[in-house]
Amino acid sequence: MNALFILLGAIGIEVCATTCLKLSDGFTQPLPSLGVVVGYAASFWLLSLVLKDLDVGVTYAVWAGLGTALVAVVGILVFKESFTFFKAASILLIVAGVVGLNMGGGVH
């Protein structure tokens, strides 16, 4: 399977797990708490598979960067967090950094 698609899956699962972390209410809600543990375990397992084929520095930066940007978007859309110019610009800078890393090589 293509490592880039596995990486995207790892990112998507990590975003879901982080969303569950918010919903777990300090691990007092059993189902979201289970989602956190299972989601992070699955995301790291997929990330470990990706690292068999891709450079660790770029892979982790893409995983962390896109995950961070997507969690920020989830916070805005789902949890009605504030959406300011500064937050929008910061998300765009994260995405620009991920694109730059991909153009620089390491993720095929």
C-alpha distance (Angstrom), angle and dihedral (degrees) to the residues before:
residue distance angle dihedral
M1 . . .
N2 3.78 . .
A3 3.81 111.3 .
L4 3.81 92.0 -141.2
F5 3.81 91.6 58.8
I6 3.80 90.4 47.9
L7 3.80 88.7 50.6
L8 3.80 90.9 52.0
G9 3.80 88.9 50.4
A10 3.81 90.7 50.7
I11 3.80 89.7 51.2
G12 3.80 93.2 48.7
I13 3.80 92.2 49.4
E14 3.81 91.4 47.0
V15 3.82 90.1 52.8
C16 3.82 90.0 50.7
A17 3.82 90.8 48.4
T18 3.80 91.6 50.1
T19 3.80 90.1 49.2
C20 3.82 87.8 51.8
L21 3.81 87.9 51.4
K22 3.80 89.3 60.9
L23 3.81 91.0 44.9
S24 3.82 92.6 48.2
D25 3.82 89.9 73.5
G26 3.80 94.0 -142.4
F27 3.82 92.4 -33.6
T28 3.81 91.7 -60.1
Q29 3.81 93.6 118.6
P30 3.83 110.6 72.2
L31 3.81 101.8 -153.9
P32 3.82 97.9 48.3
S33 3.82 88.8 42.0
L34 3.80 89.2 56.0
G35 3.81 88.3 48.6
V36 3.81 89.6 55.9
V37 3.80 94.8 51.9
V38 3.81 96.7 41.4
G39 3.80 93.2 40.7
Y40 3.79 96.4 50.9
A41 3.82 91.5 44.1
A42 3.81 91.2 51.3
S43 3.79 92.6 45.0
F44 3.81 93.3 51.3
W45 3.81 91.0 45.5
L46 3.81 90.5 53.5
L47 3.80 89.9 45.1
S48 3.81 89.3 54.0
L49 3.81 89.6 54.1
V50 3.80 91.2 50.9
L51 3.80 91.1 52.1
K52 3.81 89.7 63.4
D53 3.82 87.8 71.2
L54 3.81 108.7 21.4
D55 3.81 136.2 56.2
V56 3.81 113.4 -90.0
G57 3.80 96.5 -135.0
V58 3.76 97.2 53.4
T59 3.81 93.9 36.5
Y60 3.79 93.7 53.5
A61 3.80 92.4 43.4
V62 3.81 91.1 52.5
W63 3.82 92.1 45.1
A64 3.80 93.8 48.0
G65 3.81 96.1 38.3
L66 3.77 98.9 48.5
G67 3.79 90.7 39.7
T68 3.79 90.5 53.5
A69 3.80 93.2 47.6
L70 3.80 92.8 47.3
V71 3.81 93.2 47.2
A72 3.81 88.4 52.1
V73 3.81 89.4 52.7
V74 3.83 91.0 47.8
G75 3.80 88.7 51.0
I76 3.79 90.5 53.2
L77 3.82 97.0 43.7
V78 3.81 102.6 34.3
F79 3.80 105.1 26.6
K80 3.82 96.0 33.3
E81 3.80 93.5 -124.2
S82 3.79 117.0 170.7
F83 3.79 118.7 -79.2
T84 3.77 111.3 -152.9
F85 3.77 133.5 168.4
F86 3.81 89.2 -108.8
K87 3.81 92.1 52.8
A88 3.82 91.8 47.3
A89 3.80 91.8 48.6
S90 3.80 91.0 48.5
I91 3.81 92.0 51.9
L92 3.80 89.6 49.6
L93 3.80 90.4 50.9
I94 3.81 90.3 52.8
V95 3.80 90.9 50.8
A96 3.81 90.7 46.2
G97 3.80 89.4 52.2
V98 3.81 92.0 51.1
V99 3.81 90.9 48.9
G100 3.81 90.2 48.3
L101 3.80 91.6 51.3
N102 3.78 90.7 50.5
M103 3.80 91.9 49.5
G104 3.80 89.5 49.0
G105 3.79 91.5 58.2
G106 3.75 136.8 -107.4
V107 3.81 99.9 99.9
H108 3.78 112.1 71.9
